[in-house]
Amino acid sequence: MGVVNVTPDSFSDGGQWFDEGAAIRHGHELVRQGADIVDVGGESTRPGAVRVSLEEELARVVPVIRALAADGVPVSVDTMRAEVARAAVEVGARLVNDVSGGLADPEMARVVADTGVPYVVMHWRGHSHDMDTRAVYTDVVTEVREELAKRIDLILADGVAEEQIVIDPGLGFAKRPEHNWALMAALGDLAELGHPLLIGASRKRFLGRLLADSDGTPRPFGRSDDATAAVTALAARDGAWCVRVHQVAANADAVRVAAAWTRGGGR
């Protein structure tokens, strides 16, 4: 899953694809690099981000999704709003990626049920402005798994089908570095929930901190792409269904390596 942030303020590439034409061209480039799906979002969820209006989010993502879908690009929409999800599917989006897992908009599950598209349910404890204060766990793997299970039960009760649901542990969302690493090491436990697993580690702060300079300065976001590819290979080996990344080519290679490793070599 290649990322197209149609925003001026996303944490790693804010502004690069804010222009509609640039976003469309970037979506095509991600497909050329090997992306199976292009994830288009119009609202930054970086720590501290302030929400944009519904009208602004629609204006950012709908034209880009419509153009890419018309060109045959498989597109997902990254949104927490049911109205944006519905509009995106109407113009060709094939998947809804909701970082709030339906908590930000109580209408989301019903919209997803109506459209029938796959739905990424991410573990989430609150909006960007205060999510860091919610990163408190006794046993992060157990708690994330239990909270995801509860969300899934409620989403199913709203009419979403089992086969529509994809889960995401929400790396970096109300998670400190040690929480992210613990979750990455326990993908098998999360997979026991019975749904495909999406991992979004690309350029996250915990990678920059791991790769910090000798004086403790975190590595800049754009210089953690090699580490992202390493995470991709390990996640794919451990059974992840999809990885969400900013740079596709190296990560597509990493998936191939993991597949060969898992089956013991050969084509």
Summary of the structure (lengths in Angstrom):
residues: 267
radius of gyration: 17.4
end to end distance: 22.9
largest distance: 52.6
contacts: 910
relative contact order: 0.11
helix: 46%
strand: 11%
